[in-house]
């Protein structure tokens, strides 16, 4: 007997029930799989169960990586993964394209492949849980953090380096169209990567999913609590979680959506950023040593090499380059209630590695050490406001590290600081609501990765106010 | 006495009343300024009032344009406007980045400046009217077409070429935040431009606006009727009008918005387009003559030069390069009602000049002549379906020309063709509603310029079904 064909039917364009179920998960602080208080010890246990060593090595000891002739670019012999090349950036502010401009050269990570960052979701007892992985990345300060269910470069999951299969990748490549909650290409750091995007995904399942020792189902309420802990939720997980389609409960915003998009369009139009890849050998102002490529004045970051020995990753041991920042970053949103509606002060930031001129960044995003030699007036706007904020003004604070597969101990203090009612948005800045940022995360190249982390932190702070110390 | 400061207040994020007023304007076929039937003769009159001559000239007679040493690029002596350079494109389909690929070189227009395409709107008798300009562009087949109120490159309105001021530019640079209806960066042809975007704007005013002879206020109902005429509404106007935030009256769509965005994300991820600017001299397969740069087999397009003499443009006379297509294009949406809701079949098209891999294109977008030498199986999908469609299946048809400031007599037949109920979307294609496309035009790099024209045509066909011949 032939199966009956279901008639083709239209469906509502909005999936409103996603938001309801997200709200329920955010309000649920007890998960079915593990109590939140036990997650820390589980991560510690995973760290101990798999002995990893990460050791700095001279570039000469890199296996399958080499400095290419002529260009001097640091490349993998397969031509895959990523490469360290040079970038030449000229930025001009409009409106005329010949106003004041800045120009510089720097090393940059070139990684054209689009990877997958996927979190699997499933209802237990009617509440959405999210499958987090305790994953080792060589650059993490504490090696193991909670990562998405799957984080895989294309080279990973197509087995370019001969490793094992990526667990659960079948839920994401391709996803079941009936079960997609989030699926968007989001860019990574524009100051370190050249136009890199990853596919940020949340996909639901009703299957029985095997649970390996490295995996744990958590509610959003549990994740919110963990987001208040230092260096626990990794950058990729923060990025994916920031794209969750939360309800906007606020009655409105200072700017309507049309006004916000118009302001953003103007910011994109008035900046003229010309970024050009150049050979690494042409990056003036940086010097290459046996163990590091670094800025002549010791600022910004270093490129270096590590050897990794582990036991439960896709490969047992490998070597690779990493970037190391020279200081700890400060990444902060000023927050202000306008008519009782919380707003954050976004900055339309131009970075050389952005695909399209500017993205919305936190109010402050910098490494203060890079400004130590400059006069006070050259310091980034609001940096001192943030650093000098009394504790009573801090709505959120935690130390997070950036992606441990590319960055070694690159840490920043992520903050949400309550601003005075008198703080107005200067040119290039705008007060927007978290609901507006959330709506923009449905599309790429609006909300930068640091702002996405802070957005996830703000969702966490809303779901789960920090417990008193 | 000090003025009272209005309290800061939040407003609703949505401007729902814009859509209501757009619907009213679309339903209004009689404007206060000019009857629709008189617009044609007014355009003719404007054409005759200003005697223009456009003449093809050898490259050597270009004034202030020259072929640069070494690169051979065709550039303006000011370094502004645009340049003709070379483009090297390698396209691979995923998922592995080493699947079948195509590779070619071609001349390309490089124009990094963001221009403004702005339409001024104003209520007369409670109905929105839009200020259209009868504007001469040297490449228009009939020289004068209806254009936006303002179309200005940055060089134009900052007077780089010493011309007159651009009329009414003050409404758009900057716009009054309280009166913005549309403000978005939209890309132009990815096959001819390298990553060019213009700022598409519609701004309302309550001012008394002086009316010059070249300007006319029209309702959307009137513009809809004119959109059924050949070569009357220029490309820039079509692009801006496509971004109008019409209500979506449909109960839903075949794909929810999340599903549509996920499908699009997958299309972006699976294509790998590496486009690199190269010197024009390195464009193999093309030959440079005294009067034209053309493909060795006479396909695709030519680069040539013209001298323009006019009387009411920003400059009295000038010379410039233009691109001329070798044939007439076919640009068509297949249209199908699903559950009574009209859908169009979009194609995720990869063009070398796109900033970000793929954009949503019409079902068919090609110049059939370029395929004449190829076997039937190499013809674009659905081309013959469109060309063979009986007249009873044609929902919309008109000839439109592309931007007359860059393209000489580049025409295409724009069509909406009713498809059989059995036509399914093959890989790389999806059935989406006009309402979904409209929502995506709020953001750049989703809907390509040809699909935007067709979207404006479909809005026009909905507002104003074609009169019987």
Interface residues (C-beta under 8 A of the other chain):
Chain A: X8 X9 X10 X11 X12 X13 X14 X15 X18 X94 X95 X96 X97 X112 X113 X114 X154 X158 X173 X174 X175 X177 X180 X181 X183 X184 X185 X199 X245 X248 X250 X251 X252 X253 X254 X255 X256 X257 X258 X259 X261 X262 X263 X265 X266 X268 X269 X272 X274 X338 X339 X341 X355 X356 X435 X436 X442 X443 X444 X445
Chain B: X8 X9 X10 X11 X12 X13 X14 X15 X18 X94 X95 X96 X97 X112 X113 X114 X154 X158 X173 X174 X175 X177 X180 X181 X182 X183 X184 X185 X199 X245 X248 X250 X251 X252 X253 X254 X255 X256 X257 X258 X259 X261 X262 X263 X265 X266 X268 X269 X272 X274 X338 X339 X341 X355 X356 X435 X436 X442 X443 X444 X445
